[in-house]
Structures are given as structure tokens and as C-alpha cells.
Amino acid sequence: MLDVIKIDDINLREEALWGAKNIAKLARVSPDLVYEWAKLPDCPITQPDGIRYFVLKSALVRWLTTKS
């Protein structure tokens, strides 16, 4: 069972990751691959403002480590 991610004002700064380049740096992949991942229905990467990509670090790590 997956743990629920609790987000509050204190840890949101540490959890939030904005921009395909920053997401790519964390995952050690290219920004182009981040764009492709974001198209997948189960991927936690979103575009809440319609421009920049966003993900919570823990959600991305969980998604990456549970991919088969």
C-alpha cells in the first residue's frame, strides 16, 4: 500500500518541483523525456498553469520506482 503524501505550507517548498528542466535534473533524464512522461495518464507531472510543468518530488520518485 502506498503512503499518503501529507503536504503543508512548511514542506511544500521542499516537495514542489517546477519546470521540465528541474524535473529532468531530479530524474537524471532529458527535458524531452519529461514532456513525454507528462503525456502518460498515470504520470504525476502536470501543467497546473498551462505553461510550466509541476510535480511533487515524492510523487515522481514513487511513480518512477513503481513502473514495471
N, CA, C and O atoms as CSV, one atom per row, in Angstrom:
chain,resi,resn,atom,element,x,y,z
A,1,MET,N,N,0.845,-1.188,0.000
A,1,MET,CA,C,0.000,0.000,0.000
A,1,MET,C,C,0.887,1.246,0.000
A,1,MET,O,O,1.893,1.294,0.707
A,2,LEU,N,N,0.520,2.230,-0.776
A,2,LEU,CA,C,1.305,3.454,-0.866
A,2,LEU,C,C,0.953,4.401,0.266
A,2,LEU,O,O,-0.205,4.522,0.667
A,3,ASP,N,N,1.983,5.069,0.771
A,3,ASP,CA,C,1.753,6.057,1.825
A,3,ASP,C,C,1.132,7.309,1.224
A,3,ASP,O,O,1.411,7.668,0.080
A,4,VAL,N,N,0.302,7.957,1.995
A,4,VAL,CA,C,-0.300,9.220,1.579
A,4,VAL,C,C,0.725,10.323,1.814
A,4,VAL,O,O,1.363,10.377,2.865
A,5,ILE,N,N,0.875,11.194,0.835
A,5,ILE,CA,C,1.800,12.313,0.962
A,5,ILE,C,C,1.079,13.452,1.661
A,5,ILE,O,O,0.081,13.966,1.154
A,6,LYS,N,N,1.582,13.850,2.828
A,6,LYS,CA,C,0.981,14.972,3.548
A,6,LYS,C,C,1.749,16.235,3.172
A,6,LYS,O,O,2.961,16.321,3.366
A,7,ILE,N,N,1.035,17.198,2.640
A,7,ILE,CA,C,1.649,18.450,2.224
A,7,ILE,C,C,1.074,19.572,3.074
A,7,ILE,O,O,-0.141,19.708,3.215
A,8,ASP,N,N,1.960,20.361,3.629
A,8,ASP,CA,C,1.546,21.561,4.331
A,8,ASP,C,C,2.453,22.702,3.890
A,8,ASP,O,O,3.366,22.489,3.092
A,9,ASP,N,N,2.222,23.887,4.387
A,9,ASP,CA,C,2.995,25.049,3.946
A,9,ASP,C,C,4.486,24.902,4.200
A,9,ASP,O,O,5.302,25.444,3.454
A,10,ILE,N,N,4.843,24.174,5.247
A,10,ILE,CA,C,6.254,24.050,5.599
A,10,ILE,C,C,7.009,23.169,4.611
A,10,ILE,O,O,8.087,23.545,4.153
A,11,ASN,N,N,6.464,22.007,4.277
A,11,ASN,CA,C,7.225,21.123,3.401
A,11,ASN,C,C,6.895,21.272,1.920
A,11,ASN,O,O,7.531,20.625,1.088
A,12,LEU,N,N,5.928,22.099,1.572
A,12,LEU,CA,C,5.590,22.290,0.167
A,12,LEU,C,C,6.761,22.851,-0.620
A,12,LEU,O,O,6.988,22.448,-1.761
A,13,ARG,N,N,7.510,23.775,-0.026
A,13,ARG,CA,C,8.675,24.339,-0.717
A,13,ARG,C,C,9.683,23.260,-1.085
A,13,ARG,O,O,10.300,23.316,-2.148
A,14,GLU,N,N,9.849,22.282,-0.210
A,14,GLU,CA,C,10.805,21.206,-0.453
A,14,GLU,C,C,10.261,20.166,-1.425
A,14,GLU,O,O,11.034,19.538,-2.149
A,15,GLU,N,N,8.962,19.975,-1.455
A,15,GLU,CA,C,8.335,18.957,-2.292
A,15,GLU,C,C,8.067,19.434,-3.713
A,15,GLU,O,O,8.147,18.643,-4.652
A,16,ALA,N,N,7.756,20.697,-3.883
A,16,ALA,CA,C,7.355,21.217,-5.191
A,16,ALA,C,C,8.544,21.327,-6.130
A,16,ALA,O,O,9.619,21.788,-5.746
A,17,LEU,N,N,8.335,20.900,-7.358
A,17,LEU,CA,C,9.360,20.991,-8.385
A,17,LEU,C,C,8.702,21.564,-9.634
A,17,LEU,O,O,7.794,20.955,-10.200
A,18,TRP,N,N,9.162,22.731,-10.060
A,18,TRP,CA,C,8.586,23.425,-11.206
A,18,TRP,C,C,9.558,23.417,-12.380
A,18,TRP,O,O,10.760,23.612,-12.196
A,19,GLY,N,N,9.044,23.194,-13.576
A,19,GLY,CA,C,9.818,23.281,-14.805
A,19,GLY,C,C,10.366,21.938,-15.257
A,19,GLY,O,O,10.870,21.154,-14.453
A,20,ALA,N,N,10.259,21.685,-16.561
A,20,ALA,CA,C,10.724,20.418,-17.130
A,20,ALA,C,C,12.218,20.220,-16.899
A,20,ALA,O,O,12.665,19.097,-16.669
A,21,LYS,N,N,12.989,21.297,-16.960
A,21,LYS,CA,C,14.436,21.164,-16.745
A,21,LYS,C,C,14.743,20.718,-15.326
A,21,LYS,O,O,15.610,19.870,-15.121
A,22,ASN,N,N,14.050,21.273,-14.349
A,22,ASN,CA,C,14.278,20.880,-12.956
A,22,ASN,C,C,13.815,19.454,-12.687
A,22,ASN,O,O,14.466,18.708,-11.956
A,23,ILE,N,N,12.693,19.086,-13.279
A,23,ILE,CA,C,12.195,17.718,-13.131
A,23,ILE,C,C,13.181,16.752,-13.777
A,23,ILE,O,O,13.482,15.699,-13.215
A,24,ALA,N,N,13.679,17.108,-14.948
A,24,ALA,CA,C,14.652,16.271,-15.650
A,24,ALA,C,C,15.931,16.110,-14.837
A,24,ALA,O,O,16.519,15.029,-14.800
A,25,LYS,N,N,16.356,17.182,-14.191
A,25,LYS,CA,C,17.573,17.121,-13.384
A,25,LYS,C,C,17.394,16.138,-12.225
A,25,LYS,O,O,18.292,15.344,-11.944
A,26,LEU,N,N,16.251,16.185,-11.556
A,26,LEU,CA,C,15.997,15.262,-10.447
A,26,LEU,C,C,15.988,13.814,-10.927
A,26,LEU,O,O,16.567,12.938,-10.284
A,27,ALA,N,N,15.329,13.565,-12.061
A,27,ALA,CA,C,15.190,12.209,-12.590
A,27,ALA,C,C,16.407,11.775,-13.413
A,27,ALA,O,O,16.522,10.611,-13.795
A,28,ARG,N,N,17.308,12.717,-13.681
A,28,ARG,CA,C,18.508,12.450,-14.488
A,28,ARG,C,C,18.147,11.952,-15.882
A,28,ARG,O,O,18.679,10.958,-16.376
A,29,VAL,N,N,17.217,12.687,-16.495
A,29,VAL,CA,C,16.787,12.415,-17.866
A,29,VAL,C,C,16.755,13.743,-18.617
A,29,VAL,O,O,17.042,14.791,-18.038
A,30,SER,N,N,16.414,13.704,-19.880
A,30,SER,CA,C,16.311,14.925,-20.668
A,30,SER,C,C,14.943,15.585,-20.468
A,30,SER,O,O,13.966,14.908,-20.147
A,31,PRO,N,N,14.876,16.902,-20.657
A,31,PRO,CA,C,13.561,17.566,-20.605
A,31,PRO,C,C,12.585,16.983,-21.631
A,31,PRO,O,O,11.380,16.936,-21.384
A,32,ASP,N,N,13.101,16.541,-22.778
A,32,ASP,CA,C,12.212,15.935,-23.783
A,32,ASP,C,C,11.508,14.699,-23.241
A,32,ASP,O,O,10.338,14.463,-23.542
A,33,LEU,N,N,12.223,13.908,-22.436
A,33,LEU,CA,C,11.593,12.734,-21.837
A,33,LEU,C,C,10.541,13.149,-20.808
A,33,LEU,O,O,9.512,12.486,-20.680
A,34,VAL,N,N,10.782,14.224,-20.082
A,34,VAL,CA,C,9.787,14.746,-19.139
A,34,VAL,C,C,8.511,15.121,-19.879
A,34,VAL,O,O,7.412,14.845,-19.399
A,35,TYR,N,N,8.647,15.749,-21.045
A,35,TYR,CA,C,7.470,16.109,-21.841
A,35,TYR,C,C,6.687,14.859,-22.244
A,35,TYR,O,O,5.457,14.863,-22.230
A,36,GLU,N,N,7.397,13.799,-22.600
A,36,GLU,CA,C,6.736,12.550,-22.982
A,36,GLU,C,C,6.057,11.906,-21.776
A,36,GLU,O,O,4.926,11.433,-21.879
A,37,TRP,N,N,6.745,11.887,-20.633
A,37,TRP,CA,C,6.145,11.328,-19.416
A,37,TRP,C,C,4.856,12.049,-19.060
A,37,TRP,O,O,3.871,11.420,-18.675
A,38,ALA,N,N,4.864,13.376,-19.190
A,38,ALA,CA,C,3.708,14.182,-18.789
A,38,ALA,C,C,2.459,13.828,-19.598
A,38,ALA,O,O,1.343,14.098,-19.156
A,39,LYS,N,N,2.632,13.238,-20.753
A,39,LYS,CA,C,1.502,12.824,-21.594
A,39,LYS,C,C,0.870,11.517,-21.120
A,39,LYS,O,O,-0.255,11.196,-21.503
A,40,LEU,N,N,1.591,10.764,-20.285
A,40,LEU,CA,C,1.085,9.474,-19.821
A,40,LEU,C,C,-0.006,9.688,-18.773
A,40,LEU,O,O,0.144,10.538,-17.896
A,41,PRO,N,N,-1.094,8.934,-18.850
A,41,PRO,CA,C,-2.220,9.159,-17.934
A,41,PRO,C,C,-1.910,8.904,-16.463
A,41,PRO,O,O,-2.551,9.493,-15.593
A,42,ASP,N,N,-0.943,8.041,-16.166
A,42,ASP,CA,C,-0.636,7.733,-14.772
A,42,ASP,C,C,0.519,8.557,-14.206
A,42,ASP,O,O,0.895,8.384,-13.047
A,43,CYS,N,N,1.079,9.442,-15.010
A,43,CYS,CA,C,2.227,10.247,-14.581
A,43,CYS,C,C,1.775,11.412,-13.695
A,43,CYS,O,O,0.785,12.077,-14.001
A,44,PRO,N,N,2.499,11.660,-12.598
A,44,PRO,CA,C,2.110,12.751,-11.694
A,44,PRO,C,C,2.526,14.148,-12.163
A,44,PRO,O,O,2.211,15.138,-11.502
A,45,ILE,N,N,3.227,14.239,-13.291
A,45,ILE,CA,C,3.654,15.538,-13.806
A,45,ILE,C,C,2.459,16.222,-14.458
A,45,ILE,O,O,1.786,15.635,-15.306
A,46,THR,N,N,2.199,17.467,-14.059
A,46,THR,CA,C,1.061,18.216,-14.596
A,46,THR,C,C,1.515,19.603,-15.057
A,46,THR,O,O,2.673,19.983,-14.885
A,47,GLN,N,N,0.591,20.336,-15.637
A,47,GLN,CA,C,0.795,21.737,-16.014
A,47,GLN,C,C,-0.352,22.553,-15.419
A,47,GLN,O,O,-1.265,22.947,-16.145
A,48,PRO,N,N,-0.318,22.811,-14.119
A,48,PRO,CA,C,-1.452,23.489,-13.485
A,48,PRO,C,C,-1.710,24.900,-13.990
A,48,PRO,O,O,-2.846,25.373,-13.948
A,49,ASP,N,N,-0.679,25.574,-14.463
A,49,ASP,CA,C,-0.883,26.921,-15.000
A,49,ASP,C,C,-0.967,26.912,-16.526
A,49,ASP,O,O,-1.067,27.964,-17.157
A,50,GLY,N,N,-0.924,25.705,-17.113
A,50,GLY,CA,C,-0.997,25.572,-18.564
A,50,GLY,C,C,0.306,25.869,-19.276
A,50,GLY,O,O,0.375,25.770,-20.501
A,51,ILE,N,N,1.337,26.231,-18.536
A,51,ILE,CA,C,2.621,26.585,-19.137
A,51,ILE,C,C,3.747,25.730,-18.563
A,51,ILE,O,O,4.389,24.967,-19.285
A,52,ARG,N,N,3.981,25.864,-17.257
A,52,ARG,CA,C,5.102,25.180,-16.620
A,52,ARG,C,C,4.675,23.801,-16.122
A,52,ARG,O,O,3.530,23.578,-15.730
A,53,TYR,N,N,5.637,22.896,-16.153
A,53,TYR,CA,C,5.397,21.557,-15.637
A,53,TYR,C,C,5.637,21.558,-14.136
A,53,TYR,O,O,6.499,22.278,-13.634
A,54,PHE,N,N,4.855,20.734,-13.417
A,54,PHE,CA,C,4.913,20.680,-11.959
A,54,PHE,C,C,4.785,19.241,-11.495
A,54,PHE,O,O,4.052,18.444,-12.081
A,55,VAL,N,N,5.512,18.923,-10.428
A,55,VAL,CA,C,5.377,17.613,-9.786
A,55,VAL,C,C,5.861,17.729,-8.348
A,55,VAL,O,O,6.708,18.565,-8.033
A,56,LEU,N,N,5.324,16.896,-7.492
A,56,LEU,CA,C,5.862,16.753,-6.148
A,56,LEU,C,C,6.986,15.730,-6.236
A,56,LEU,O,O,6.823,14.675,-6.848
A,57,LYS,N,N,8.116,16.037,-5.631
A,57,LYS,CA,C,9.280,15.143,-5.725
A,57,LYS,C,C,8.943,13.728,-5.291
A,57,LYS,O,O,9.286,12.770,-5.983
A,58,SER,N,N,8.285,13.586,-4.166
A,58,SER,CA,C,7.986,12.248,-3.655
A,58,SER,C,C,7.044,11.495,-4.591
A,58,SER,O,O,7.172,10.280,-4.745
A,59,ALA,N,N,6.106,12.196,-5.217
A,59,ALA,CA,C,5.190,11.543,-6.159
A,59,ALA,C,C,5.941,11.063,-7.395
A,59,ALA,O,O,5.660,9.981,-7.911
A,60,LEU,N,N,6.894,11.862,-7.874
A,60,LEU,CA,C,7.677,11.460,-9.039
A,60,LEU,C,C,8.552,10.258,-8.720
A,60,LEU,O,O,8.619,9.311,-9.504
A,61,VAL,N,N,9.217,10.289,-7.585
A,61,VAL,CA,C,10.064,9.156,-7.200
A,61,VAL,C,C,9.229,7.904,-7.042
A,61,VAL,O,O,9.636,6.833,-7.492
A,62,ARG,N,N,8.071,8.013,-6.414
A,62,ARG,CA,C,7.190,6.871,-6.249
A,62,ARG,C,C,6.760,6.331,-7.616
A,62,ARG,O,O,6.773,5.120,-7.840
A,63,TRP,N,N,6.386,7.220,-8.517
A,63,TRP,CA,C,5.948,6.802,-9.859
A,63,TRP,C,C,7.085,6.102,-10.590
A,63,TRP,O,O,6.879,5.059,-11.209
A,64,LEU,N,N,8.273,6.668,-10.522
A,64,LEU,CA,C,9.420,6.082,-11.213
A,64,LEU,C,C,9.799,4.716,-10.639
A,64,LEU,O,O,10.184,3.816,-11.385
A,65,THR,N,N,9.693,4.564,-9.355
A,65,THR,CA,C,10.119,3.315,-8.736
A,65,THR,C,C,9.054,2.222,-8.782
A,65,THR,O,O,9.342,1.068,-8.463
A,66,THR,N,N,7.850,2.562,-9.169
A,66,THR,CA,C,6.805,1.545,-9.276
A,66,THR,C,C,6.469,1.203,-10.729
A,66,THR,O,O,5.574,0.398,-10.984
A,67,LYS,N,N,7.181,1.807,-11.677
A,67,LYS,CA,C,6.962,1.485,-13.094
A,67,LYS,C,C,7.474,0.084,-13.360
A,67,LYS,O,O,8.520,-0.304,-12.840
A,68,SER,N,N,6.741,-0.687,-14.171
A,68,SER,CA,C,7.196,-2.043,-14.485
A,68,SER,C,C,7.872,-2.088,-15.830
A,68,SER,O,O,8.320,-3.151,-16.260
